[in-house]
Amino acid sequence: MWQLIRNAQIYMPERIEEHDLLIVEGKIAAIGNDLTLPPYVQGKIFDLEGKFLVPGFIDAHVHICGGGGEAGPSSRTPEIQLSQLTQAGITTVVGCLGTDAISRSMEELLVKARAIEDEGLTTYIYSGAYQANRNLMANLRQDLVLIDKVIGAGEIAISDHRSAQPQIAELEHLAAEARVGGMLGGKAGIVHLHLGDGKRGIEPIYQILDNTEIPITQFMPTHMNRTHSLFEQGIKFLESGGNIDLTAGCDDYTEDLRVPYILHFLADKKLLNNRVTVTSDGNGSMPRYNSQGELVGMGIGSVRVLWRDIRSAVQKYNLSLEDALRVITSSPAHVLGLHQKGRIQPGFDADLITLDDNLEIKHVWAKGKLMVYDAVPIVFGQYEKALSKNYQNIEVG
């Protein structure tokens, strides 16, 4: 079915003058003014009455098949459900494993990604976990070349007490495999590195850059707003041509380490470019440790913090909507090599979000399919409704 969206304030994420958009077969077919549906087609018209129309969000770090486990089996987080993602405006998601690559597996991650895609979103995964050698096939290069969903390695942990403490030679080999595998597979082959609060920070990355020919853009270090010293390293890394990924939802951090302030700070310093991204770390566990490294509490991350923090950067720190949108649309598409994502542009996938005057999410389209209408999900995963009814329709005994 054809769909015509009219009277919108369109952000590509750059603001444009056109107000109408046509969706055909899941793609953006045209953008203009006074567009109409041909008389011979069946279609639907949405009049946005001046509301914002922006690209669907890309969340490049979500524990889609669950995470956690640091406090034992009962602390593992559950699989994410479709409507959790769509209500957060996420139309493209990259799944990853975390600390637990024993009871969670790459096979499980791949199947969950395929399930979410079957339900309507676009999905990818990283090959690996906190440990670098968790692949689907014999090696990372084969994963990148032969498995469509794999776009890089991650989240490989460094500078963290939960890391497998990989030696520099191991990281060099991993980066080389990602580089060549990405080239052969037509993918970015990104190395998505989890940064803890260890004193080395991103120094291991610099050692690789100093001793190999691997380009700085092969790396995408995340949690770069974890500590002040790590963020300072991140600024230098960014100035050197590297990518940095910030983590939303860090409400226990000081104000100057939270995403809204940092985006404002980077924009003020003219550093907010297409190599800065923000992710939610959604659905992962949120362990809390004391000064002795002992686990003292657990939580679970929400994907909703992604837009919450971006919205706050606009409303609290006066970041332009264009700059705010880029870090979760066109910039991750650029870093991850997702060529039909992250922009409102003819020929691109019709991943779209409507925002009201208060920048609240109202409607969400994923590949042209309306998933959320007036802030209420209208498409659900296979078992979501059954689960929400507390299994009342399931026979037992």
N, C-alpha and C positions, 0 to 999 in steps of 0.2 A: 504494500500500500504506500502511496505517495503521501508525504506530510509536508504541510506548509506552515512555517512559523513566521508570524507577522508582527510588526511594531515592536521590535526588540532593540535594546541597546547592545550591540554586538561587540564583544571583545575577543580578538583572535588568538592571543591575548591582547594585542594592540587594539585600541578603540578605532572603529571604522564608522563611516557615515551611513553605510547601507543598513536597512532595518529588517529585511526579509530574508528567509533562508528556506531552501527546498531540500527535502530528504527523499532520495530514491534508492531503494534496494540497500538500505543500511549505510549509504554514503551521502556526503554533502554534495548535492548536484549543482546548486547555484546559490549565489548570494547577490542581492540587489534590492531595488526599491520597487514597490508596486508589483511584486511577483504574483502570478495567479496559477491555479491548477488547470491543466488542459481539460477541456470539456469531456474528453473521451476516457479519462482515468478516474478510478475511485480513490478518494483521498480524504485526509482530515486536515482541518485548519485550526491552528492554535494562535489566538491573539494574545500576545504578552502584555499589551497595554503599557509599553515603556519599561518593562522589567529587563534586567540584565540577562544576556545569553552568553555563556562562557564555555570554554572547552571542558570536557570531562577530566576529572583529576587522575593523575598517575601516582600511585603509591608504590614505591620501589623497594619496600621493606615491610612485609607482613608475614606473620607466622600462620599461614592459612590452614595448615593441618595441625595446629597446636604447637605449643612450646613449653618452656619451663622444665620442671623436674628437679630443680636444685634442692628442694626440700623433700625429695622422695616421690614415689609414684603418685600419691594423691595430689601433688602440686603441679602435675601436668595440666596445661590449659587445653580446653576443648577445641575442636575444629571450628573455624569461622563459618558463618552462614551468609548466604547471598545478600539478604536484606540489610545486614550489618554494613556491608560494603556500599550498597547502592544508596542507602540513607545518608552515608557520609560523602556522597558524590563521587565515589571511586569507580571508574569505569575500566581502568587498566590496573592490574595488580601483579606485583612480582613476589612470589612466595620464596621463603627461605626456611631452613632449619636453624636451630640455635645451639644451645649447650648440649641438648640431648639428641645425639645421633645414634643411640642404641635402641631405645624403644620407638623412636621416630626414624623413618628411613627415607632415602631419596625416592624409592618406589612409591611410598605413601604420598610424598610431596607432589610427585608428578601426577598421580591419579587424582588428587584433590584439585590440582590446577586444571586438569581436563574436565572435572566435574563442574567447576565454577564457569568454565568456558561454555560447557553445554547449557548452563543455565542463563547465559547471555552476556557475560563480561569477556574481556580480553585478559589472558593470563600468560605469565612467563615464570620461570624459576631460576634460581642459582644452583649450581652444582657444588655441593660441599656442605659444611656446617662450621661450628667453631673449629673443628678439625679439617685440615685441608684435603684429606684423601678419601672423602665420601663421594664417590661418583656412581653413576648408573651403569656405565660401561667400564672398560679397562682403564681409561684415563680421561682427564678433562677434555683433551683435544677431541676424542671420539664423541663425548657428550655434546660438544658444541657443533660438531659437523653433522651428526646423525640424528640428534633429538631436537625437534623443532622448538620445544618449549625452553630449552636451556639457552640463556643469553650471556652467562658469565659464571664466575666462581664467587661463592659467598655463603653466609657471612663468615669469613675466616677471622678468627679472633687473634688479636695481638695486644700486647701491653695490658693484659688482664689475667687475674689469678685463675680464671676458669679456662684460659687458653690452653691449647695443647703445646704451647711454647715452641712453635716451629722455628727451625734454624733458618738463617738467611738463605742458605743454599736451597732449602725447600721452597721458600717464598719466591726465590728467583725462578725456580723450575715451574712453579705454579703460574707465575706471571707470563713466562714464555709460552706455556701451553695455552693460556687464555689468549695471548696475542695471536699465535698461529692458528689455533682452533677457530677464533673469531674471524680471521681472514678467510679461512677455507669455508667456513659456514655462512659467510656474509652477515656476521653479527658483530656487535661491539666487543664482545669478549672481555667485559669489564671485570675487574677484581674488586669485589665489594668487601672491604675490611672492617670488621668490628673493632672499635677502639675502646679499651677500658681506661681506667684512671692510673695505669702504671706510669712510672717515671720516664720510660722510653718514648711514649707517645708514638708519633709517626716516623721516628728515626729509622726503623727497619725499612720503610719505603725509600728514604733517601739513600740508604746503603745500596739498595737495588739499582736506583737511578744512577748512582755514582759508578757502579761496577758493570752495568750492562747497557745495551742499546734500547731497552724497553722504554717507550715514551711515558711521560708523566700522566698523560690522559688515560692510560690503561687502568689507573687506580681510582676507586671511589670510596675513600674512607668515610665511615659513618659514625654517628654520635660525637661529632666534632665540637659540639657545645657542652660536652660532659664536664669539663673543668676549664678554668681560665687559661692555664698553661697550654692545654690542648687546643683551645680556640685560637690562641696566639700563634701556635704552629700552623693551624689551619689557614690563617690569614696569609702567612708567608707561602704556604703551599699554593693557595689561590693566586697570589701575585706571581708565582713561578709558572703558572699555566695549568695547575692541577684542578681537580674537582673536589668539592667538599659537600658532604651530606649532613644536614642538621636534623635532630630528632625532636619532633613535636611532643607536647604533653608532659614536659618535664616540670611539673608544678612544684616539685620540691627543690628545684634549683633556684639560685638567686636570680632576681629579675633580669640582670644583664647577661645571663646565660640562656634565657628562654627565647624561643624562636621569634616572637613578635619584636622584641627589642633588637635582637641580632640582625634581623632583616633591615630594620630601620638604620642600624649602625652601618651595615655594609652598603646600603644605598647612599648614605651620607658620605661615605668614603669612596664612592664611585667604584665599589667592588662587587656590586650585586649584578653579576653577569650570568650567562647561560651555563656556567659550570658550578653554580650553587643550586642545590636541591634540598627539599625537605621531605622527610618520610615520617610515618607514624610509629614504626616498630609495633604495629597493632597486633593484638591477640597473643603477644608474647608475655611471659611472666615478668613481673617487676619486683625482683628480689631486693631487699634492703639489708645491708650489712653494717655492723658496727665497726669501730676503729680497729678491732682485732680480726676483722675479716669473717666474723661469725654471722650467719644468717639470722636476722631478727624479725623479718616480716615478708609477706608476699602480696602481690597484687596482679592485676591483668591489664594489659594495655588495650586502649580503645582506638579504633581507626577514626573515630569522630574527632579526635584531637587535631587531625591534619588540617581540616578547614577551620576549626575553631581558632587555632593559632594564627593561621593566615589572615582570617577575618579580623582578629584582634590587632594584627600589624597595621591594617588599614584604618580601623576605627580608633585605636588608642594612640598610634604613632604616626598617623597620616601618610603611611606608605601608599603610593598610587596603586589603584586596583590592577593596572597593567603589570607593574613590578611584582606585586603580590602573587598574581596568578601564574607568572612565568615559572616560579620555583616548584610548582606541582603540575605543570602542563608542558610547555614547550622545552623547558630546561631538562627535565628528566628524559623527555623524548630524544633530545639531542645527545645527552650523555650515554643513554642506553641504545641508541641507534634504532629507535622506533619510528619509522619513516612516515607512517600514516596516522600518527597519534600526536596529541598535544596542541593542535591548532584547529581553528575553525577556518577551513579552506576547502574549496572545491576539490573533490577527489579523495579527501581524507575521510576516515570513518566518522560517522555521525554520533560521536560521543559528546553529549551536550548537557549543560546544566542551566536551569533558570534560577536566578537569585532575585529576591524581592528588594525593596528599598533599604531594608536592614541587613542585606547580604545573607539572608537565611536561604537555605536550599529549598526550592519548591518542586521543580520537576527535574527528572534525570532520564536521559536517553542513553542507551549503550548500543552502539552499532545500529542506530535507528529505531531500536525497540524502547518504548516508554516503560521504564522500570519503577519510577516513583512519580506520583501525581499529587500535587498540592501537599507535599511533605509526607505523604503516606505511601509506603511500598505497595505496588499492585502486582508484582511478580515475586514469587518466593521459590526457594530451593525445594527439592523433592520432599523433604521431611520436616520443613520448618513449621508448617501449621500443625502437624501432628505433635511435634515436640512442644509447641506453645500451648497445646491443650492438655498438657501433662499426661499424654499417652491414654487419654480417656477412651479412644476408639480401638486400642490394641487389645486383642484377646489374650488372656493369660489362663494358666491352669490346664 
